Amino acid sequence: MSVLVVGASGAVGGAVVAGLRERGEDVRATSRTPEKLSLPDPVRVFAADLNDPAGFSPALQCVDRLFLYADLAEPEALLDVVAAAGVRHVVLLSSSSVTSPGAAEDFNGSRFLRVERAVEDSGLAYTFLRPGGFASNAARWSWGIRADGAVALPYPEAVQAPIHERDIADVAVVALTGTSLIGQKPVLTGPERLTLREQVSTIGEVIGRRLSVIEQSEAESAAMLAQHVPDVWVRQIITDWREAVGATPLVSDEYALITGRPARTFRAWVADNIDLFR
Ligand SMILES: NC(=O)c1ccc[n+]([C@@H]2O[C@H](COP(=O)([O-])OP(=O)(O)OC[C@H]3O[C@@H](n4cnc5c(N)ncnc54)[C@H](OP(=O)(O)O)[C@@H]3O)[C@@H](O)[C@H]2O)c1
């Protein structure tokens, strides 16, 4: 039997494919634009869109485990197709936002909660991966760093525990290749708390360039972010930063407990993605 990885072009999904192949698993993968994917030969790639559940049937043949992104509007319809195909375990890339008080009313928390509930109601075995903020969010700073050696931020003292996407993928691989994480909902974070200012200076240290942080107003930041992400995300990102000033976000030990290895640092993420910044 095979594992189907939905979103093999994604940072996490791509690392899940690689991790499963290293373990000798038979892997299938989907993308909405499979022609853009280049995966190792034995991995069969299918075109599929999460919002067209019927289109998943060919990819689901001979599949008993599924890695799934939560970016879907009608999870129940997809899960019906998944269950009917004989899948027995779904590993869902959710978010730690579901654990916040008021998550059900919050834009970000509620969309993940909706998908988690649909998976629970489907009767399939599941694992919910609940990562906090990704280290890869720093990729948004790459243009300013390359152009001016500067990052403009409204709340440089916002504190985060950014997680490397490969750590999320490692936990997904453990979940997909055994039974120890069935029914588990691990909250995953990076191993250290860092302010945004400290993240910028870490990038500078790794690329060997002195970087500056330019303080900007919320309105200026919103206008910049709006060039890259939808409005609803602009509000969410700025609210998250505002609320994270002086905060002590959770630093989870779940990654080490599950994999037996220390979580990758933000510095390691920058080193792995150094070409973004120079
Ligand atoms: N950034 C954060 O701090 C953070 C924190 C917690 C959770 N998350 C969640 O983590 C996910 C992002 O992970 P990532 O960095 O690996 O993402 P990414 O690199 O942007 O990749 C997203 C993947 O999702 C697939 N996808 C999206 N919509 C799809 C659809 N309608 N049908 C089929 N596939 C679809 C894409 O596949 P194709 O384009 O190839 O079809 C792509 O492979 C999001 O769900 C996000 O909400 C993010």
The ligand as a Tripos MOL2 file, in Angstrom:
@<TRIPOS>MOLECULE
LIG
   48    52     1     0     0
SMALL
NO_CHARGES

@<TRIPOS>ATOM
      1 N1          3.0910   29.9810    7.9730 N.am      1 LIG1
      2 C1          2.8060   29.6760    9.2270 C.2       1 LIG1
      3 O1          3.3340   30.2760   10.1730 O.2       1 LIG1
      4 C2          1.8390   28.5540    9.5060 C.ar      1 LIG1
      5 C3          1.5730   28.1720   10.8330 C.ar      1 LIG1
      6 C4          0.6820   27.1090   11.0660 C.ar      1 LIG1
      7 C5          0.0750   26.4540    9.9970 C.ar      1 LIG1
      8 N2          0.3560   26.8800    8.7270 N.ar      1 LIG1
      9 C6         -0.2920   26.1840    7.6080 C.3       1 LIG1
     10 O2          0.6890   25.4350    6.9080 O.3       1 LIG1
     11 C7          0.3320   25.4040    5.5350 C.3       1 LIG1
     12 C8          1.5040   25.9470    4.6930 C.3       1 LIG1
     13 O3          2.5190   24.9880    4.6480 O.3       1 LIG1
     14 P1          3.7380   25.1240    3.5940 P.3       1 LIG1
     15 O4          4.6350   26.2060    4.0280 O.co2     1 LIG1
     16 O5          4.2940   23.7780    3.3560 O.co2     1 LIG1
     17 O6          2.9130   25.6280    2.3270 O.3       1 LIG1
     18 P2          3.3820   25.9600    0.8570 P.3       1 LIG1
     19 O7          4.8410   25.7250    0.6770 O.co2     1 LIG1
     20 O8          2.8040   27.2840    0.5290 O.co2     1 LIG1
     21 O9          2.5740   24.8450    0.0300 O.3       1 LIG1
     22 C9          1.1850   24.7440    0.1090 C.3       1 LIG1
     23 C10         0.8050   23.4080   -0.5110 C.3       1 LIG1
     24 O10        -0.6110   23.2200   -0.3570 O.3       1 LIG1
     25 C11        -1.0970   22.7360   -1.5760 C.3       1 LIG1
     26 N3         -2.4570   23.2530   -1.7610 N.ar      1 LIG1
     27 C12        -2.9330   24.4580   -1.3980 C.ar      1 LIG1
     28 N4         -4.2180   24.5850   -1.7840 N.ar      1 LIG1
     29 C13        -4.5380   23.4220   -2.4190 C.ar      1 LIG1
     30 C14        -5.6970   22.9340   -3.0620 C.ar      1 LIG1
     31 N5         -6.8140   23.6860   -3.1560 N.pl3     1 LIG1
     32 N6         -5.6860   21.7040   -3.5930 N.ar      1 LIG1
     33 C15        -4.5500   20.9330   -3.5450 C.ar      1 LIG1
     34 N7         -3.4000   21.3370   -2.9440 N.ar      1 LIG1
     35 C16        -3.4080   22.5650   -2.4020 C.ar      1 LIG1
     36 C17        -0.1900   23.3200   -2.6460 C.3       1 LIG1
     37 O11        -0.1920   22.4290   -3.7350 O.3       1 LIG1
     38 P3         -0.1730   22.8770   -5.2880 P.3       1 LIG1
     39 O12        -0.0450   24.3760   -5.3370 O.co2     1 LIG1
     40 O13         1.0070   22.1650   -5.8750 O.co2     1 LIG1
     41 O14        -1.4630   22.3650   -5.8010 O.co2     1 LIG1
     42 C18         1.1780   23.3510   -1.9600 C.3       1 LIG1
     43 O15         1.8670   22.1690   -2.1990 O.3       1 LIG1
     44 C19        -0.9360   26.2410    5.3680 C.3       1 LIG1
     45 O16        -2.0720   25.4080    5.4630 O.3       1 LIG1
     46 C20        -0.8520   27.1610    6.5610 C.3       1 LIG1
     47 O17        -2.0910   27.6870    6.9370 O.3       1 LIG1
     48 C21         1.2260   27.8780    8.4580 C.ar      1 LIG1
@<TRIPOS>BOND
     1     1     2 1
     2     2     3 2
     3     2     4 1
     4     4     5 ar
     5     4    48 ar
     6     5     6 ar
     7     6     7 ar
     8     7     8 ar
     9     8     9 1
    10     8    48 ar
    11     9    10 1
    12     9    46 1
    13    10    11 1
    14    11    12 1
    15    11    44 1
    16    12    13 1
    17    13    14 1
    18    14    15 2
    19    14    16 1
    20    14    17 1
    21    17    18 1
    22    18    19 2
    23    18    20 1
    24    18    21 1
    25    21    22 1
    26    22    23 1
    27    23    24 1
    28    23    42 1
    29    24    25 1
    30    25    26 1
    31    25    36 1
    32    26    27 ar
    33    26    35 ar
    34    27    28 ar
    35    28    29 ar
    36    29    30 ar
    37    29    35 ar
    38    30    31 1
    39    30    32 ar
    40    32    33 ar
    41    33    34 ar
    42    34    35 ar
    43    36    37 1
    44    36    42 1
    45    37    38 1
    46    38    39 2
    47    38    40 1
    48    38    41 1
    49    42    43 1
    50    44    45 1
    51    44    46 1
    52    46    47 1
@<TRIPOS>SUBSTRUCTURE
     1 LIG1         1 GROUP 0 **** ****
